[in-house]
């Protein structure tokens, strides 16, 4: 055999590996009812992202193609009873929202030689948002059959000739656990009646690891804090792995001992906060105390980066933020392309400039790029040291909508926008030092 023929055979073998044979060694992961990491065997494979990236369990990669029809075939390492699925938008969907799917079907079969059974048929969907890395949960109604082989066909996009998604996951059950990697699970089932529960630092660390690794973003699921705990790990990794569920603080307190040198992402990490990155999340009835320190931008007492549509309600931050840079916020550090609503929240902590004076600080909200942020019934009652410009509410580059909000600390310096308030309802009736001022 000539050297040329040998090289050609090696090239063909390598092509087979890149088209799916590599995934034969992948074992599908089961984590809190979410299945990730499938073997991709066929599909549209042009553009800057191959079809296998849709089911590799990594939301920071994407399937992007102009090769119509848009389809992918893949299989699990064991039998799954799918009761729902999660599709996550791509990393640049805010700029290319027309690439989101609009109409699609999902088919399944037990054995490779069987005929396909249609599980899902969606036409003219309008729920996939124009925001990056956003998971959207869908329900598969009435299915009780376990399948191993699956096919996704996208027949129409929101208007672009290209199609893209970053990740596809199934939600469901299995009795075939021996063929899966089953990760440790929080107690509970993730429903409103039986939420996953966090009652210790170890539970919080497990929860953070699941989100940060991209194993489970808890989209559409409930997580409940059942005790006061101390934490040093942050939840969510910006640009890929957000927390997207419903977090119920249940009136409990997280005492933070967090700094950018202990989060595993380096001393210059931005957005240091208990929840580093959220997208499509709800956080309710939670208090954050303790100390949070960062050498970079957008430090916060609760959420570092918020993208997509979120709700933060009845939360209080009393933590001390030691910041070495600008644009910190008491409740949110950076709104990004967010339509987040903050309702009934209080900042009563301290923001301390370290190593020099800091500027553009928000008592509630540090910074906002775009979107339609909303503050309702909030109170700023913080303490600020070595700060040259502070706005009680924040929203520095986009003031959004502010109603029935009050502050104790007057603004310092010359923030880039004024605080506009409508309505006259008193937010808090508790006795506070100083006169409450609407603003």
Buried (B, 14 or more C-beta within 10 A) or exposed (E): EEEEEEEEEEEEEEEEEEBBBBBEEBBBBBBBBBBBBBBBBEBBBEBEBBBBBBBBBBBBBBBBBBBBEBBBBBBBBBBBBBBBBBBBBBBBBBEBBBBBBBBBBBBBBEEEEEEBEEBBEBEEBEEBBBBBBBBBBBEBEEBEBBBBBBBBBBBBBBEEEBBBBBBBBBBBBBEBEEBBBEBEBBEBBBEEEEBBBBBEBEBBBBBBBBBBBBBBBBBBBBBBBBEEBBBBBBBBBBEBBBBBBBBBBBEBBBBBBBBBBBBEBEEEBBBBBBBBBBBBBBBBBBBBBBBBBBBBBBBBBBBBBBBBBBBBBBBBBBBBBBBBBBBBBBBBBBBBBBBBBBBBBBBBBBBBBBEEEBBBBBBBBBBBEEBBBBBBBBBBBBEBEEBBBBBBBBBBEBBBEBBBBBBBBEBBEEBEBEBBBEEEEEBBEEEBEEEBBBB
